[in-house]
Amino acid sequence: EIPAKPTTKEYQEFKADFLPKHMDMYEKFCNLSEKILKIKPDAKRAAEIQEAIEHKNYLPDTDKHVSVTVENRTVTLKGKVSSEEARRDIEDTAVSFVGYNRVSNFLEIESNRS
């Protein structure tokens, strides 16, 4: 007979280490509202984030050409950058926009740029 839920010690340790921690009432409400209210991608906010990235004077021009999309309060970054520092800085810029609880950073570091 197979138990309804895994109960091994290893599973419990995995669950404690890798699964989301306890959410407070606000986070639960936000997650529920995302499922109920189907919000369209916010092109205007994506453009604002893109503009903020492009105005970073210390970043090389090649690092400023990244794709920014916003959907369901999640900002997604895609493209190629020259360094880990640029990758983190662009992510920090996206995180700084209020109202977005997740940033999915798919920026790749391109080692041989010309």
N, C-alpha and C positions, 0 to 999 in steps of 0.2 A: 504494500500500500504506500502510495506517494503522499507525503505531507502537503497540505495546501500551500504553505509558505516555506521557503528554504529556512532552515533553522541551524545550519552549521555555524561553528564559531568563525570560520573564514568568511562566510557571507556576512555575518554581523559586523566583522571588522571592516570588510569592504564597504558596506553600507555606511558605517560611521565615518570612514575616510573620504569617500568619493561622492556620495549622494548629497543633494542639497540639505543644508542644516534646517532646523526648525524655522518656519516662516512666521512672522508676526501677522496679526489680523490685516494690517494694511497691505502687505505683500500678497496675502491670499485673495483679498478683494481685487487688487490690481490684476492678478492672473485670471481670476474669474471674469472680470469685466472685459479683458482682451478676447475671451472666447465668446462673450455675448455681443459685444459691440464690434462689428467688423469695420475696422478703420482702414481707409485706403492709404497707400503709401504717400508720404508727405514730401512731394517733390520740392516745395518751397524750402523746407527745412534742410533737405539734402543739398540744395543749392547754397544755402547759408553756410553749411559746414564745409562744402567744397571751396567757397570763397575764403573762409577763414584759413584753410590750408594753403591756398594760393597766395595769401598775403603774408606768409611767413618768409621774411626777407632772407633769413639765414639758411633756408633750405635750398639746395640746388634745384633749378627749374625742372630737372628730370624727375625729382621726387614729388613734385606738386601735381603730377598727372595721375591721380588715382581715381577710381570709381567709388562714389559714395551713394548708397541707397538707404532709404529709411522706410521701414515697414513694421507695423505693430510695436512701436516704441523700441525697435532695434535698429541700430546703425550698422551697416555692413560696409567694410572697406576692402577694395580689391585693387591689385596692381603690383607694380614692382618699384622698389626703392633701393637706394644705394647702400644703406647701412641699418643696423639694428637701432641706432639712435634716431634716425629719421622715422623708422617704423613706429617706435614708441612715442615720438613727438606727435605724429599724425594721429595716433590712437588717443593720446591725451587731449588733443584738440577736439576730437569727436566726443570724448567723455565729458568735456567741459560744458557741453550744451545741456541745459536743464530739461528734464522730461524724458530722457532716454535712459532706460535702466540697463541696456545691454549694448556692447559694441563687439561685433564679430570682426576680428582683424585677420583678413586673409592676405595681407600685404606680404609679398615675397621679397627677399633680399637678393638682389642681382649683383653678383660679385664682379663681373667683367663688363662694366659700362664704358662706353667710349665717348 
